[in-house]
Amino acid sequence: MKTVKYIGLDVHKKMIAIAIADAEGEVRSYGMIENNLSALDRFCRQQVSSGCELRFVYEAGPCGYGIYRHLKSKGFDCIVVAPALIPRKPGERIKTDRRDAVKLARLYRAGELVAIYVPDPQDEAMRDLTRAREDACLATRKAKQRLKSFLLRHGQIFTGRSPWSNAYWNWLAAVSMAHAAQQIVLQEYIDAVHESEGRVQRLTEQIRQLLPQWRFAPLVEALQAMRGVSLIVAVTTVAELGDLRRFDSAEKLMAFLGLVPQLYASGDTIRSGAITKTGNGHVRRVLVEAAWAYRLPARISTRLRQRQDSIAEPVRQIAWKAQLRLCARFRQLAGRKKIKPVIITAIARELSAFMWDIAKHVTVIGV
C-alpha cells in the first residue's frame, strides 16, 4: 500500500513554495521551485520515485487553473481551495510563502479544506468573455460619469427627460465650451463613451455567436424562459457556476451565492442580519438586476413568448410558477413596508432556486 503525501503549493508569478505533509508527523517545508510545468514535473518525479501517492492543494488566485489541469492530466490528485475559506488562527500576524504552503499541507491532511469548482477550459473561456463584457459595462458607466461631471462643473445641464437618448446626444453636439482646450476635453469624453458602448455591443454579439457551440447552450436557452433572465443573465450564471445540478439542493445554491441572511444564535438569542455576500458576486449581481422585473404584475410579454417558443413545456410551467410566486412575493413584502433593496434581494434568492429547478429538466451533453 502506497503512503500518502499531502503537498501544499503556494503559487506566485515566478516561484512556487512547497510543503510536504506525510500521513503522520510534522509538516516540512520543501523549498521553492520555479513556476513552470517542467520544474513541477521534476518535483513530481522525485517524489513518485519513493513510491508515494501525491495529493496536491493550492489556493485559487491570479495564476489560474493551469497547475490543476496539468497535475490532473498526469494522474495526480489535486484540489483548489478558496482563500476566504481557509481556517485562520485569530492570533496569526506573520505571513510568508513557506508558512502558507505548510498551512495548506497540514489542513489538507486534516480534512479541513473544501475544494472549489474548477471550470472546464471551454467553460472558463465563456466566463472570460462574460467578465470582459462586465468590465466594458463598468468602463462605460465610469465614462458617462466623467462626462456628466465635466458638464456639471461648467454649468452645462441637460433639461430633457431622458439622458443618453437621441435628444441628449443632439444637445451635446450643440454644447460650446468657453475655451478650445475645454472643447477638446468634451469631445474626448464623448468619444470615450461611444468607444466603451461599442465594446459592450461587440462583446455581447460575440457571446450570442459563440453560445450555440457551447455545451451549456441548452441550459442557457431554458433559463431565458424566466422573466428578467435575459441572454447575459443566463450566460453569466451558467459560465460562473457551471452545471447547477452539482448543488444538492436549491438552499445550497442560495447559500453559495451569498443570498441567505447571516445568523447569530447563542443561548436564547437568535438574530439574523444582512445577507452573507459569500461565493460568486458576479452571479449575485445579475440575479439582483433580473429580480427587478418582478416588481410588475405577472404576464407573458411578446419578447418573453418569443424566448419560450422552443422551450419544453415543463420548463415553461416552472417559469410561469416563478412569475406568480415572485410577483406576489414582491407585493407582499412591499405591503409590509420593506425597503426596495431588501425586497429585491429576497426575490433574487428565490429566483436562483427556480433556476436550479429548471436545470434539473435540461439535458446537457458531456455533463
C-alpha positions, 0 to 999 in steps of 0.5 A: 500500500502506497503512503500518502503525501499531502503537498501544499503549493503556494503559487506566485508569478515566478516561484512556487513554495512547497510543503510536504505533509506525510500521513503522520508527523510534522509538516516540512517545508520543501523549498521553492521551485520555479513556476513552470510545468517542467520544474513541477514535473521534476518535483513530481518525479522525485517524489513518485520515485519513493513510491508515494501517492501525491495529493496536491492543494493550492489556493485559487488566485491570479495564476489560474487553473493551469497547475490543476489541469496539468497535475490532473492530466498526469494522474495526480490528485489535486484540489483548489481551495478558496482563500476566504475559506481557509481556517485562520488562527485569530492570533496569526500576524506573520505571513510568508510563502513557506508558512502558507504552503505548510498551512495548506499541507497540514489542513489538507491532511486534516480534512479541513479544506473544501475544494472549489469548482474548477471550470472546464477550459471551454467553460472558463473561456465563456466566463472570460468573455462574460467578465470582459463584457462586465468590465466594458459595462463598468468602463462605460458607466465610469465614462458617462460619469466623467462626462456628466461631471465635466458638464456639471462643473461648467454649468452645462445641464441637460433639461430633457427627460431622458439622458443618453437618448437621441435628444441628449446626444443632439444637445451635446453636439450643440454644447460650446465650451468657453475655451478650445482646450475645454472643447477638446476635453468634451469631445474626448469624453464623448468619444470615450463613451461611444468607444466603451458602448461599442465594446459592450455591443461587440462583446455581447454579439460575440457571446450570442455567436459563440453560445450555440457551440457551447455545451451549456447552450441548452441550459442557457436557452431554458433559463431565458424562459424566466422573466428578467433572465435575459441572454447575459443573465443566463450566460453569466450564471451558467459560465460562473457556476457551471452545471447547477445540478452539482448543488444538492439542493436549491438552499445550497445554491442560495447559500453559495451565492451569498443570498441567505441572511447571516445568523447569530444564535447563542443561548436564547438569542437568535438574530439574523442580519444582512445577507452573507455576500459569500461565493460568486458576486458576479452571479449575485449581481445579475440575479439582483438586476433580473429580480427587478422585473418582478416588481410588475404584475405577472404576464407573458410579454411578446419578447418573453413568448418569443424566448419560450417558443422552443422551450419544453413545456415543463420548463415553461410551467416552472417559469410561469410558477416563478412569475406568480410566486415572485410577483406576489412575493414582491407585493407582499413584502412591499405591503409590509413596508420593506425597503426596495433593496431588501425586497429585491434581494429576497426575490433574487434568492428565490429566483436562483432556486427556480433556476436550479429547478429548471436545470434539473429538466435540461439535458446537457451533453458531456455533463 
